[in-house]
Every structure is written in structure tokens, then in C-alpha cells.
Amino acid sequence: MKFTNMVVASLAIGLSSAALAQSIGKAEDQIRWRQSAYHTMAWNMGRIKANIEGTYNKDQVIRGSQCDPGDRQFEDGCLYPTGNTNKGKGWKETRVKGNSSPTRKASARWPRYWKEANEMAKVAATGDLAAIKAQFGKLGEACKACHDKFRKED
Ligand code: HEC
């Protein structure tokens, strides 16, 4: 490779990694977004619960159960876009357990969650409150299964 080509190539690499870092944000931002995303999941669980305990609206329950940040195509790509963010502070100290970089490990837990969430949407459509309550329990267990393995105690 000619010297000028090498300079151009290394410049391009430098630029693209800088652009990438800029587009995905600093580690602390990534942790913040991730924590916010999990909070949104909790909010959706609350929305389902309110429907079960109050006036039941099937569309609210279906929507609540289909709203998660676990990327179905890119595994945990949405929540752990780069590098290892198992240490550091977002809104607060991260509680990710283990190495978050190949968070592919954590992603192994998403399929269980999605299975229960899809089932939740199906059962929600029937309006059978007893079955809906039972499925809501299973959905909560799917959250817990991942927390037990990949989230540190508070
Ligand atoms: C595939 C794994 C996984 C699944 C499924 C999952 N969580 Fe989590 N959750 C985590 C991890 C890991 C953290 C820690 C994130 C951090 O601190 O950076 C977390 C954190 C949280 C937090 C705290 C966020 C904060 O600001 O500290 C809440 C609330 C939460 N999850 C709720 C839920 C609910 C509700 C569900 C199910 C509807 C759920 N999660 C499903 C892995 C998961």
C-alpha cells in the first residue's frame, strides 16, 4: 500500500470509530438509556396490572405486553450497543451482573420473555380475566428470571 493510501485508510478508520462513538453515546449515556428502557417495561407491567384490577381494556393490555426494548432481531443490541457497560453510573450505578459486553448471554433470557409476552397478548384478547391474571404472573416470572441471573441486588 502506498503511504498516501495508508494515511487515507487510517484516517477513515479513525473517523468512522469517532462517528460511531458519537452516534451511540458515552458509556454513562448508554447506561442511562438502558435503565430508562427497563423502567418503561416496568411502567407497561403497571399498565397491565391496572387493567386487570380496574376496568379492563384489552387493547391497553395487548399494547402493554408488546412494548419491550429487547431487540428481536439484534438480540441485546438496543440496550448494550457497544463495549462493556457493566460498570459505571447512568441515572444510578448500573446493576448489570457479569460482563455486559458480550451481553449475548443476557439475550438468552429475552426469548423466554417474548414467549410469555406474546402469550399475554393472545390471552388478553380473549378477555378471560382468570387466564389473563395467570399469564401476567408468568410474564412477571420471565422478568425475574433474567434479573436473578443478570441483575445485581439493589
Ligand atoms: C433479558 C434480561 C432482562 C429482562 C427480560 C428484564 N430485565 Fe429488567 N433489568 C435487567 C438488567 C440487566 C437490569 C440492570 C440494568 C442496569 O442497571 O444497567 C434491569 C433493570 C431493571 C429495572 C431497574 C432500572 C434502573 O433504573 O435501575 C427495572 C425497574 C426493571 N429491570 C424491570 C423489568 C421488568 C418489569 C421486566 C419484565 C416486564 C424486566 N425488567 C425484564 C435485565 C432484564
Backbone and ligand atoms as CSV (ligand in chain L), in Angstrom:
chain,resi,resn,atom,element,x,y,z
A,1,MET,N,N,0.840,-1.193,0.000
A,1,MET,CA,C,0.000,0.000,0.000
A,1,MET,C,C,0.883,1.254,0.000
A,2,LYS,N,N,0.537,2.206,-0.831
A,2,LYS,CA,C,1.309,3.452,-0.853
A,2,LYS,C,C,1.077,4.218,0.445
A,3,PHE,N,N,2.075,5.017,0.783
A,3,PHE,CA,C,1.984,5.769,2.043
A,3,PHE,C,C,0.703,6.626,2.107
A,4,THR,N,N,0.441,7.338,0.979
A,4,THR,CA,C,-0.744,8.223,1.000
A,4,THR,C,C,-2.024,7.415,1.210
A,5,ASN,N,N,-2.068,6.237,0.574
A,5,ASN,CA,C,-3.268,5.400,0.740
A,5,ASN,C,C,-3.427,4.955,2.186
A,6,MET,N,N,-2.252,4.633,2.791
A,6,MET,CA,C,-2.290,4.198,4.190
A,6,MET,C,C,-2.815,5.312,5.085
A,7,VAL,N,N,-2.363,6.534,4.802
A,7,VAL,CA,C,-2.806,7.677,5.611
A,7,VAL,C,C,-4.312,7.848,5.448
A,8,VAL,N,N,-4.756,7.782,4.201
A,8,VAL,CA,C,-6.192,7.950,3.944
A,8,VAL,C,C,-6.986,6.853,4.644
A,9,ALA,N,N,-6.474,5.606,4.534
A,9,ALA,CA,C,-7.191,4.485,5.149
A,9,ALA,C,C,-7.248,4.643,6.667
A,10,SER,N,N,-6.121,5.009,7.287
A,10,SER,CA,C,-6.146,5.111,8.756
A,10,SER,C,C,-6.990,6.297,9.202
A,11,LEU,N,N,-6.997,7.344,8.395
A,11,LEU,CA,C,-7.860,8.487,8.725
A,11,LEU,C,C,-9.330,8.061,8.700
A,12,ALA,N,N,-9.643,7.280,7.672
A,12,ALA,CA,C,-11.038,6.836,7.519
A,12,ALA,C,C,-11.456,5.984,8.710
A,13,ILE,N,N,-10.546,5.098,9.136
A,13,ILE,CA,C,-10.869,4.244,10.287
A,13,ILE,C,C,-11.081,5.109,11.533
A,14,GLY,N,N,-10.151,6.061,11.717
A,14,GLY,CA,C,-10.251,6.962,12.869
A,14,GLY,C,C,-11.557,7.717,12.865
A,15,LEU,N,N,-11.915,8.210,11.713
A,15,LEU,CA,C,-13.144,8.988,11.624
A,15,LEU,C,C,-14.373,8.133,11.891
A,16,SER,N,N,-14.364,6.928,11.297
A,16,SER,CA,C,-15.585,6.144,11.457
A,16,SER,C,C,-15.769,5.697,12.907
A,17,SER,N,N,-14.666,5.400,13.622
A,17,SER,CA,C,-14.887,4.995,15.016
A,17,SER,C,C,-15.322,6.191,15.852
A,18,ALA,N,N,-14.808,7.397,15.511
A,18,ALA,CA,C,-15.245,8.594,16.245
A,18,ALA,C,C,-16.734,8.834,15.978
A,19,ALA,N,N,-17.119,8.668,14.724
A,19,ALA,CA,C,-18.531,8.898,14.377
A,19,ALA,C,C,-19.423,7.877,15.088
A,20,LEU,N,N,-18.924,6.650,15.166
A,20,LEU,CA,C,-19.692,5.599,15.839
A,20,LEU,C,C,-19.868,5.935,17.316
A,21,ALA,N,N,-18.760,6.338,17.961
A,21,ALA,CA,C,-18.822,6.689,19.385
A,21,ALA,C,C,-19.817,7.820,19.604
A,22,GLN,N,N,-19.828,8.760,18.678
A,22,GLN,CA,C,-20.724,9.896,18.822
A,22,GLN,C,C,-22.185,9.453,18.687
A,23,SER,N,N,-22.423,8.557,17.729
A,23,SER,CA,C,-23.811,8.179,17.479
A,23,SER,C,C,-24.393,7.285,18.574
A,24,ILE,N,N,-23.548,6.529,19.268
A,24,ILE,CA,C,-24.107,5.667,20.307
A,24,ILE,C,C,-23.959,6.255,21.701
A,25,GLY,N,N,-23.205,7.300,21.826
A,25,GLY,CA,C,-23.119,7.987,23.113
A,25,GLY,C,C,-22.073,7.407,24.043
A,26,LYS,N,N,-21.813,8.146,25.093
A,26,LYS,CA,C,-20.840,7.722,26.091
A,26,LYS,C,C,-21.424,6.573,26.910
A,27,ALA,N,N,-20.530,5.854,27.599
A,27,ALA,CA,C,-20.991,4.715,28.407
A,27,ALA,C,C,-22.078,5.149,29.386
A,28,GLU,N,N,-21.881,6.313,30.028
A,28,GLU,CA,C,-22.881,6.742,31.027
A,28,GLU,C,C,-24.248,7.010,30.377
A,29,ASP,N,N,-24.204,7.484,29.125
A,29,ASP,CA,C,-25.485,7.709,28.421
A,29,ASP,C,C,-26.140,6.375,28.089
A,30,GLN,N,N,-25.302,5.439,27.652
A,30,GLN,CA,C,-25.848,4.127,27.308
A,30,GLN,C,C,-26.510,3.482,28.531
A,31,ILE,N,N,-25.868,3.638,29.681
A,31,ILE,CA,C,-26.431,3.061,30.913
A,31,ILE,C,C,-27.751,3.757,31.246
A,32,ARG,N,N,-27.755,5.081,31.080
A,32,ARG,CA,C,-28.989,5.842,31.338
A,32,ARG,C,C,-30.141,5.363,30.464
A,33,TRP,N,N,-29.851,5.213,29.161
A,33,TRP,CA,C,-30.910,4.792,28.240
A,33,TRP,C,C,-31.409,3.403,28.609
A,34,ARG,N,N,-30.457,2.549,28.947
A,34,ARG,CA,C,-30.828,1.175,29.284
A,34,ARG,C,C,-31.728,1.167,30.529
A,35,GLN,N,N,-31.312,1.903,31.544
A,35,GLN,CA,C,-32.115,1.923,32.779
A,35,GLN,C,C,-33.505,2.506,32.492
A,36,SER,N,N,-33.552,3.508,31.632
A,36,SER,CA,C,-34.850,4.099,31.276
A,36,SER,C,C,-35.719,3.084,30.550
A,37,ALA,N,N,-35.079,2.315,29.670
A,37,ALA,CA,C,-35.832,1.316,28.902
A,37,ALA,C,C,-36.445,0.269,29.831
A,38,TYR,N,N,-35.665,-0.163,30.819
A,38,TYR,CA,C,-36.212,-1.149,31.763
A,38,TYR,C,C,-37.341,-0.536,32.596
A,39,HIS,N,N,-37.203,0.735,32.898
A,39,HIS,CA,C,-38.273,1.412,33.637
A,39,HIS,C,C,-39.552,1.466,32.805
A,40,THR,N,N,-39.372,1.635,31.520
A,40,THR,CA,C,-40.543,1.666,30.630
A,40,THR,C,C,-41.239,0.312,30.647
A,41,MET,N,N,-40.452,-0.751,30.712
A,41,MET,CA,C,-41.050,-2.090,30.801
A,41,MET,C,C,-41.866,-2.207,32.081
A,42,ALA,N,N,-41.295,-1.697,33.179
A,42,ALA,CA,C,-41.997,-1.775,34.462
A,42,ALA,C,C,-43.296,-0.967,34.390
A,43,TRP,N,N,-43.232,0.166,33.722
A,43,TRP,CA,C,-44.420,1.006,33.580
A,43,TRP,C,C,-45.507,0.251,32.795
A,44,ASN,N,N,-45.067,-0.483,31.763
A,44,ASN,CA,C,-46.038,-1.254,30.989
A,44,ASN,C,C,-46.650,-2.393,31.789
A,45,MET,N,N,-45.854,-2.964,32.676
A,45,MET,CA,C,-46.395,-4.006,33.551
A,45,MET,C,C,-47.451,-3.392,34.473
A,46,GLY,N,N,-47.167,-2.188,34.942
A,46,GLY,CA,C,-48.114,-1.485,35.802
A,46,GLY,C,C,-49.412,-1.188,35.062
A,47,ARG,N,N,-49.278,-0.874,33.798
A,47,ARG,CA,C,-50.452,-0.577,32.976
A,47,ARG,C,C,-51.306,-1.840,32.824
A,48,ILE,N,N,-50.662,-2.984,32.628
A,48,ILE,CA,C,-51.424,-4.239,32.506
A,48,ILE,C,C,-52.128,-4.536,33.841
A,49,LYS,N,N,-51.376,-4.376,34.927
A,49,LYS,CA,C,-51.923,-4.660,36.259
A,49,LYS,C,C,-53.148,-3.774,36.539
A,50,ALA,N,N,-53.041,-2.516,36.201
A,50,ALA,CA,C,-54.156,-1.583,36.446
A,50,ALA,C,C,-55.404,-2.032,35.683
A,51,ASN,N,N,-55.191,-2.601,34.503
A,51,ASN,CA,C,-56.327,-3.082,33.714
A,51,ASN,C,C,-56.946,-4.327,34.310
A,52,ILE,N,N,-56.100,-5.172,34.882
A,52,ILE,CA,C,-56.607,-6.405,35.494
A,52,ILE,C,C,-57.396,-6.071,36.763
A,53,GLU,N,N,-56.870,-5.102,37.503
A,53,GLU,CA,C,-57.506,-4.766,38.780
A,53,GLU,C,C,-58.642,-3.759,38.648
A,54,GLY,N,N,-58.598,-2.981,37.567
A,54,GLY,CA,C,-59.629,-1.958,37.389
A,54,GLY,C,C,-60.529,-2.286,36.219
A,55,THR,N,N,-60.794,-1.291,35.420
A,55,THR,CA,C,-61.632,-1.519,34.237
A,55,THR,C,C,-60.756,-2.126,33.151
A,56,TYR,N,N,-61.178,-3.274,32.666
A,56,TYR,CA,C,-60.355,-4.000,31.701
A,56,TYR,C,C,-60.504,-3.448,30.286
A,57,ASN,N,N,-59.357,-3.145,29.689
A,57,ASN,CA,C,-59.351,-2.687,28.297
A,57,ASN,C,C,-58.337,-3.543,27.548
A,58,LYS,N,N,-58.845,-4.413,26.712
A,58,LYS,CA,C,-57.960,-5.393,26.081
A,58,LYS,C,C,-56.861,-4.746,25.231
A,59,ASP,N,N,-57.162,-3.648,24.553
A,59,ASP,CA,C,-56.137,-3.011,23.710
A,59,ASP,C,C,-54.961,-2.490,24.539
A,60,GLN,N,N,-55.284,-1.969,25.714
A,60,GLN,CA,C,-54.217,-1.480,26.601
A,60,GLN,C,C,-53.312,-2.630,27.034
A,61,VAL,N,N,-53.925,-3.763,27.311
A,61,VAL,CA,C,-53.141,-4.911,27.778
A,61,VAL,C,C,-52.296,-5.482,26.637
A,62,ILE,N,N,-52.886,-5.544,25.465
A,62,ILE,CA,C,-52.128,-6.055,24.312
A,62,ILE,C,C,-50.933,-5.138,24.036
A,63,ARG,N,N,-51.190,-3.842,24.030
A,63,ARG,CA,C,-50.093,-2.903,23.775
A,63,ARG,C,C,-49.038,-2.979,24.871
A,64,GLY,N,N,-49.481,-3.050,26.086
A,64,GLY,CA,C,-48.544,-3.115,27.218
A,64,GLY,C,C,-47.637,-4.325,27.122
A,65,SER,N,N,-48.181,-5.426,26.622
A,65,SER,CA,C,-47.381,-6.650,26.586
A,65,SER,C,C,-46.456,-6.711,25.365
A,66,GLN,N,N,-46.666,-5.817,24.426
A,66,GLN,CA,C,-45.827,-5.855,23.217
A,66,GLN,C,C,-44.787,-4.735,23.199
A,67,CYS,N,N,-44.600,-4.105,24.329
A,67,CYS,CA,C,-43.724,-2.940,24.373
A,67,CYS,C,C,-42.469,-3.253,25.163
A,68,ASP,N,N,-41.452,-3.765,24.496
A,68,ASP,CA,C,-40.208,-4.041,25.212
A,68,ASP,C,C,-39.021,-3.608,24.363
A,69,PRO,N,N,-37.921,-3.293,25.017
A,69,PRO,CA,C,-36.751,-2.797,24.287
A,69,PRO,C,C,-35.783,-3.887,23.845
A,70,GLY,N,N,-36.058,-5.120,24.196
A,70,GLY,CA,C,-35.171,-6.211,23.793
A,70,GLY,C,C,-35.344,-6.361,22.290
A,71,ASP,N,N,-34.307,-6.085,21.548
A,71,ASP,CA,C,-34.427,-6.079,20.101
A,71,ASP,C,C,-34.542,-7.503,19.562
A,72,ARG,N,N,-35.635,-7.753,18.881
A,72,ARG,CA,C,-35.903,-9.124,18.446
A,72,ARG,C,C,-34.992,-9.589,17.328
A,73,GLN,N,N,-34.406,-8.630,16.640
A,73,GLN,CA,C,-33.532,-9.019,15.547
A,73,GLN,C,C,-32.065,-9.003,15.970
A,74,PHE,N,N,-31.715,-8.024,16.774
A,74,PHE,CA,C,-30.308,-7.857,17.131
A,74,PHE,C,C,-30.022,-8.241,18.573
A,75,GLU,N,N,-30.794,-9.118,19.100
A,75,GLU,CA,C,-30.616,-9.556,20.467
A,75,GLU,C,C,-30.559,-8.340,21.376
A,76,ASP,N,N,-29.520,-8.200,22.197
A,76,ASP,CA,C,-29.495,-7.072,23.119
A,76,ASP,C,C,-28.849,-5.828,22.522
A,77,GLY,N,N,-28.767,-5.773,21.201
A,77,GLY,CA,C,-28.135,-4.634,20.543
A,77,GLY,C,C,-28.704,-3.292,20.949
A,78,CYS,N,N,-29.969,-3.244,21.281
A,78,CYS,CA,C,-30.585,-1.972,21.651
A,78,CYS,C,C,-30.116,-1.481,23.005
A,79,LEU,N,N,-29.971,-2.390,23.923
A,79,LEU,CA,C,-29.678,-1.989,25.297
A,79,LEU,C,C,-28.191,-1.955,25.612
A,80,TYR,N,N,-27.442,-2.689,24.845
A,80,TYR,CA,C,-25.995,-2.774,25.099
A,80,TYR,C,C,-25.281,-2.577,23.769
A,81,PRO,N,N,-25.354,-1.372,23.221
A,81,PRO,CA,C,-24.875,-1.192,21.850
A,81,PRO,C,C,-23.389,-1.443,21.634
A,82,THR,N,N,-22.561,-1.142,22.625
A,82,THR,CA,C,-21.121,-1.347,22.395
A,82,THR,C,C,-20.433,-1.658,23.705
A,83,GLY,N,N,-19.259,-2.140,23.559
A,83,GLY,CA,C,-18.330,-2.206,24.687
A,83,GLY,C,C,-18.941,-2.800,25.934
A,84,ASN,N,N,-18.211,-2.701,27.002
A,84,ASN,CA,C,-18.699,-3.282,28.241
A,84,ASN,C,C,-19.227,-2.178,29.146
A,85,THR,N,N,-20.497,-2.187,29.386
A,85,THR,CA,C,-21.092,-1.149,30.235
A,85,THR,C,C,-21.677,-1.786,31.496
A,86,ASN,N,N,-20.939,-2.741,32.049
A,86,ASN,CA,C,-21.401,-3.365,33.299
A,86,ASN,C,C,-20.878,-2.622,34.529
A,87,LYS,N,N,-20.104,-1.555,34.261
A,87,LYS,CA,C,-19.636,-0.711,35.369
A,87,LYS,C,C,-19.891,0.724,34.978
A,88,GLY,N,N,-20.212,1.531,35.956
A,88,GLY,CA,C,-20.421,2.939,35.656
A,88,GLY,C,C,-21.779,3.392,36.123
A,89,LYS,N,N,-21.983,4.679,35.966
A,89,LYS,CA,C,-23.193,5.275,36.501
A,89,LYS,C,C,-24.031,5.878,35.382
A,90,GLY,N,N,-25.288,5.524,35.354
A,90,GLY,CA,C,-26.221,6.166,34.446
A,90,GLY,C,C,-27.045,7.101,35.296
A,91,TRP,N,N,-28.347,6.801,35.480
A,91,TRP,CA,C,-29.138,7.547,36.458
A,91,TRP,C,C,-28.632,7.206,37.854
A,92,LYS,N,N,-28.169,5.976,37.950
A,92,LYS,CA,C,-27.533,5.496,39.171
A,92,LYS,C,C,-26.555,4.396,38.758
A,93,GLU,N,N,-25.819,3.861,39.722
A,93,GLU,CA,C,-24.841,2.813,39.439
A,93,GLU,C,C,-25.532,1.664,38.692
A,94,THR,N,N,-24.904,1.194,37.618
A,94,THR,CA,C,-25.531,0.083,36.889
A,94,THR,C,C,-25.537,-1.188,37.733
A,95,ARG,N,N,-26.543,-1.983,37.536
A,95,ARG,CA,C,-26.654,-3.235,38.288
A,95,ARG,C,C,-26.475,-4.464,37.402
A,96,VAL,N,N,-25.962,-4.240,36.205
A,96,VAL,CA,C,-25.723,-5.400,35.335
A,96,VAL,C,C,-24.708,-6.325,36.003
A,97,LYS,N,N,-25.038,-7.589,36.021
A,97,LYS,CA,C,-24.171,-8.583,36.651
A,97,LYS,C,C,-23.329,-9.242,35.574
A,98,GLY,N,N,-22.056,-9.395,35.842
A,98,GLY,CA,C,-21.195,-10.077,34.881
A,98,GLY,C,C,-20.755,-9.139,33.778
A,99,ASN,N,N,-20.319,-9.716,32.710
A,99,ASN,CA,C,-19.780,-8.933,31.612
A,99,ASN,C,C,-20.905,-8.568,30.651
A,100,SER,N,N,-21.144,-7.281,30.503
A,100,SER,CA,C,-22.266,-6.881,29.655
A,100,SER,C,C,-21.857,-6.775,28.198
A,101,SER,N,N,-20.585,-6.883,27.929
A,101,SER,CA,C,-20.148,-6.639,26.567
A,101,SER,C,C,-20.666,-7.703,25.616
A,102,PRO,N,N,-20.236,-8.955,25.813
A,102,PRO,CA,C,-20.977,-9.951,25.047
A,102,PRO,C,C,-22.252,-10.227,25.839
A,103,THR,N,N,-23.137,-9.257,25.838
A,103,THR,CA,C,-24.382,-9.412,26.586
A,103,THR,C,C,-25.260,-10.435,25.914
A,104,ARG,N,N,-24.696,-11.044,24.912
A,104,ARG,CA,C,-25.448,-12.106,24.240
A,104,ARG,C,C,-25.928,-13.110,25.283
A,105,LYS,N,N,-25.203,-13.190,26.381
A,105,LYS,CA,C,-25.605,-14.085,27.459
A,105,LYS,C,C,-26.970,-13.665,27.988
A,106,ALA,N,N,-27.090,-12.364,28.265
A,106,ALA,CA,C,-28.358,-11.858,28.786
A,106,ALA,C,C,-29.455,-12.052,27.756
A,107,SER,N,N,-29.060,-11.943,26.500
A,107,SER,CA,C,-30.082,-12.026,25.465
A,107,SER,C,C,-30.727,-13.399,25.424
A,108,ALA,N,N,-30.020,-14.376,25.955
A,108,ALA,CA,C,-30.592,-15.717,26.012
A,108,ALA,C,C,-31.884,-15.707,26.831
A,109,ARG,N,N,-32.022,-14.705,27.686
A,109,ARG,CA,C,-33.218,-14.612,28.533
A,109,ARG,C,C,-34.376,-13.922,27.820
A,110,TRP,N,N,-34.102,-13.159,26.797
A,110,TRP,CA,C,-35.197,-12.462,26.111
A,110,TRP,C,C,-36.212,-13.408,25.482
A,111,PRO,N,N,-35.778,-14.461,24.805
A,111,PRO,CA,C,-36.783,-15.336,24.175
A,111,PRO,C,C,-37.853,-15.828,25.149
A,112,ARG,N,N,-37.449,-16.112,26.372
A,112,ARG,CA,C,-38.447,-16.544,27.352
A,112,ARG,C,C,-39.432,-15.409,27.595
A,113,TYR,N,N,-38.903,-14.206,27.749
A,113,TYR,CA,C,-39.770,-13.050,27.983
A,113,TYR,C,C,-40.734,-12.860,26.800
A,114,TRP,N,N,-40.186,-12.906,25.581
A,114,TRP,CA,C,-41.033,-12.697,24.398
A,114,TRP,C,C,-42.125,-13.755,24.295
A,115,LYS,N,N,-41.781,-14.975,24.628
A,115,LYS,CA,C,-42.756,-16.068,24.554
A,115,LYS,C,C,-43.940,-15.729,25.462
A,116,GLU,N,N,-43.632,-15.347,26.703
A,116,GLU,CA,C,-44.704,-15.025,27.654
A,116,GLU,C,C,-45.445,-13.749,27.246
A,117,ALA,N,N,-44.714,-12.799,26.668
A,117,ALA,CA,C,-45.351,-11.534,26.252
A,117,ALA,C,C,-46.313,-11.788,25.087
A,118,ASN,N,N,-45.902,-12.628,24.160
A,118,ASN,CA,C,-46.782,-12.946,23.024
A,118,ASN,C,C,-48.022,-13.696,23.505
A,119,GLU,N,N,-47.803,-14.586,24.452
A,119,GLU,CA,C,-48.915,-15.336,25.028
A,119,GLU,C,C,-49.863,-14.374,25.761
A,120,MET,N,N,-49.264,-13.402,26.436
A,120,MET,CA,C,-50.044,-12.391,27.159
A,120,MET,C,C,-50.992,-11.666,26.193
A,121,ALA,N,N,-50.460,-11.285,25.045
A,121,ALA,CA,C,-51.281,-10.571,24.056
A,121,ALA,C,C,-52.435,-11.447,23.568
A,122,LYS,N,N,-52.136,-12.734,23.383
A,122,LYS,CA,C,-53.183,-13.664,22.908
A,122,LYS,C,C,-54.274,-13.825,23.952
A,123,VAL,N,N,-53.837,-14.088,25.179
A,123,VAL,CA,C,-54.801,-14.310,26.263
A,123,VAL,C,C,-55.596,-13.031,26.530
A,124,ALA,N,N,-54.912,-11.884,26.412
A,124,ALA,CA,C,-55.575,-10.594,26.658
A,124,ALA,C,C,-56.778,-10.420,25.738
A,125,ALA,N,N,-56.621,-10.887,24.514
A,125,ALA,CA,C,-57.684,-10.716,23.522
A,125,ALA,C,C,-58.943,-11.503,23.875
A,126,THR,N,N,-58.786,-12.574,24.652
A,126,THR,CA,C,-59.947,-13.402,24.991
A,126,THR,C,C,-60.824,-12.731,26.063
A,127,GLY,N,N,-60.232,-11.871,26.864
A,127,GLY,CA,C,-60.989,-11.207,27.934
A,127,GLY,C,C,-61.248,-12.107,29.139
A,128,ASP,N,N,-60.689,-13.308,29.143
A,128,ASP,CA,C,-60.851,-14.257,30.254
A,128,ASP,C,C,-59.934,-13.825,31.408
A,129,LEU,N,N,-60.502,-13.145,32.384
A,129,LEU,CA,C,-59.707,-12.494,33.420
A,129,LEU,C,C,-58.846,-13.453,34.246
A,130,ALA,N,N,-59.373,-14.653,34.516
A,130,ALA,CA,C,-58.592,-15.619,35.303
A,130,ALA,C,C,-57.340,-16.036,34.527
A,131,ALA,N,N,-57.520,-16.309,33.243
A,131,ALA,CA,C,-56.388,-16.719,32.403
A,131,ALA,C,C,-55.412,-15.549,32.230
A,132,ILE,N,N,-55.936,-14.347,32.147
A,132,ILE,CA,C,-55.098,-13.155,31.980
A,132,ILE,C,C,-54.232,-12.944,33.225
A,133,LYS,N,N,-54.843,-13.118,34.390
A,133,LYS,CA,C,-54.091,-12.984,35.645
A,133,LYS,C,C,-52.968,-14.009,35.713
A,134,ALA,N,N,-53.304,-15.252,35.340
A,134,ALA,CA,C,-52.301,-16.317,35.392
A,134,ALA,C,C,-51.144,-16.008,34.446
A,135,GLN,N,N,-51.470,-15.518,33.268
A,135,GLN,CA,C,-50.417,-15.214,32.290
A,135,GLN,C,C,-49.581,-14.008,32.732
A,136,PHE,N,N,-50.224,-13.078,33.406
A,136,PHE,CA,C,-49.497,-11.913,33.926
A,136,PHE,C,C,-48.434,-12.381,34.939
A,137,GLY,N,N,-48.796,-13.374,35.719
A,137,GLY,CA,C,-47.837,-13.951,36.670
A,137,GLY,C,C,-46.643,-14.547,35.942
A,138,LYS,N,N,-46.916,-15.244,34.840
A,138,LYS,CA,C,-45.820,-15.868,34.080
A,138,LYS,C,C,-44.913,-14.810,33.447
A,139,LEU,N,N,-45.535,-13.727,33.022
A,139,LEU,CA,C,-44.756,-12.645,32.423
A,139,LEU,C,C,-43.806,-12.054,33.472
A,140,GLY,N,N,-44.332,-11.825,34.653
A,140,GLY,CA,C,-43.507,-11.300,35.751
A,140,GLY,C,C,-42.373,-12.253,36.100
A,141,GLU,N,N,-42.655,-13.539,36.032
A,141,GLU,CA,C,-41.600,-14.521,36.322
A,141,GLU,C,C,-40.483,-14.463,35.282
A,142,ALA,N,N,-40.867,-14.149,34.046
A,142,ALA,CA,C,-39.852,-14.042,32.983
A,142,ALA,C,C,-38.936,-12.840,33.239
A,143,CYS,N,N,-39.488,-11.752,33.783
A,143,CYS,CA,C,-38.647,-10.595,34.164
A,143,CYS,C,C,-37.684,-11.058,35.253
A,144,LYS,N,N,-38.249,-11.714,36.236
A,144,LYS,CA,C,-37.471,-12.114,37.409
A,144,LYS,C,C,-36.353,-13.098,37.046
A,145,ALA,N,N,-36.659,-13.994,36.120
A,145,ALA,CA,C,-35.656,-14.998,35.731
A,145,ALA,C,C,-34.398,-14.309,35.213
A,146,CYS,N,N,-34.589,-13.266,34.451
A,146,CYS,CA,C,-33.423,-12.552,33.927
A,146,CYS,C,C,-32.737,-11.762,35.040
A,147,HIS,N,N,-33.536,-11.118,35.880
A,147,HIS,CA,C,-32.942,-10.339,36.979
A,147,HIS,C,C,-32.125,-11.229,37.901
A,148,ASP,N,N,-32.661,-12.407,38.205
A,148,ASP,CA,C,-31.948,-13.309,39.112
A,148,ASP,C,C,-30.552,-13.615,38.586
A,149,LYS,N,N,-30.442,-13.718,37.275
A,149,LYS,CA,C,-29.178,-14.120,36.696
A,149,LYS,C,C,-28.289,-12.926,36.301
A,150,PHE,N,N,-28.904,-11.855,35.830
A,150,PHE,CA,C,-28.099,-10.783,35.234
A,150,PHE,C,C,-28.207,-9.421,35.915
A,151,ARG,N,N,-28.928,-9.351,37.011
A,151,ARG,CA,C,-29.027,-8.055,37.698
A,151,ARG,C,C,-28.604,-8.213,39.150
A,152,LYS,N,N,-27.735,-7.330,39.586
A,152,LYS,CA,C,-27.286,-7.377,40.981
A,152,LYS,C,C,-28.394,-6.873,41.879
A,153,GLU,N,N,-28.346,-7.330,43.134
A,153,GLU,CA,C,-29.296,-6.835,44.133
A,153,GLU,C,C,-29.091,-5.341,44.311
A,154,ASP,N,N,-30.134,-4.639,44.700
A,154,ASP,CA,C,-30.042,-3.190,44.938
A,154,ASP,C,C,-29.170,-2.902,46.153
L,1,HEC,C1,C,-33.061,-10.253,29.397
L,1,HEC,C2,C,-32.924,-9.753,30.746
L,1,HEC,C3,C,-33.997,-8.905,31.387
L,1,HEC,C4,C,-35.359,-8.996,31.230
L,1,HEC,C5,C,-36.159,-9.975,30.389
L,1,HEC,C6,C,-35.917,-7.954,32.071
L,1,HEC,N1,N,-34.931,-7.262,32.710
L,1,HEC,FE1,FE,-35.195,-5.681,33.989
L,1,HEC,N2,N,-33.175,-5.447,34.091
L,1,HEC,C7,C,-32.231,-6.284,33.545
L,1,HEC,C8,C,-30.891,-5.794,33.863
L,1,HEC,C9,C,-29.597,-6.438,33.436
L,1,HEC,C10,C,-31.069,-4.621,34.631
L,1,HEC,C11,C,-29.969,-3.695,35.193
L,1,HEC,C12,C,-29.713,-2.529,34.224
L,1,HEC,C13,C,-28.668,-1.532,34.713
L,1,HEC,O1,O,-28.647,-1.222,35.917
L,1,HEC,O2,O,-27.867,-1.058,33.889
L,1,HEC,C14,C,-32.515,-4.431,34.747
L,1,HEC,C15,C,-33.093,-3.372,35.432
L,1,HEC,C16,C,-34.453,-3.198,35.621
L,1,HEC,C17,C,-35.049,-2.116,36.384
L,1,HEC,C18,C,-34.280,-1.009,37.120
L,1,HEC,C19,C,-33.811,0.083,36.167
L,1,HEC,C20,C,-32.944,1.111,36.906
L,1,HEC,O3,O,-33.100,2.318,36.693
L,1,HEC,O4,O,-32.077,0.715,37.689
L,1,HEC,C21,C,-36.414,-2.304,36.354
L,1,HEC,C22,C,-37.472,-1.414,37.004
L,1,HEC,C23,C,-36.658,-3.499,35.556
L,1,HEC,N3,N,-35.443,-4.030,35.134
L,1,HEC,C24,C,-37.906,-4.026,35.293
L,1,HEC,C25,C,-38.135,-5.112,34.440
L,1,HEC,C26,C,-39.450,-5.645,34.149
L,1,HEC,C27,C,-40.751,-5.122,34.751
L,1,HEC,C28,C,-39.272,-6.671,33.279
L,1,HEC,C29,C,-40.310,-7.559,32.656
L,1,HEC,C30,C,-41.515,-6.942,32.148
L,1,HEC,C31,C,-37.848,-6.788,33.034
L,1,HEC,N4,N,-37.190,-5.824,33.762
L,1,HEC,C32,C,-37.281,-7.738,32.200
L,1,HEC,C33,C,-32.489,-7.403,32.789
L,1,HEC,C34,C,-33.737,-7.812,32.339
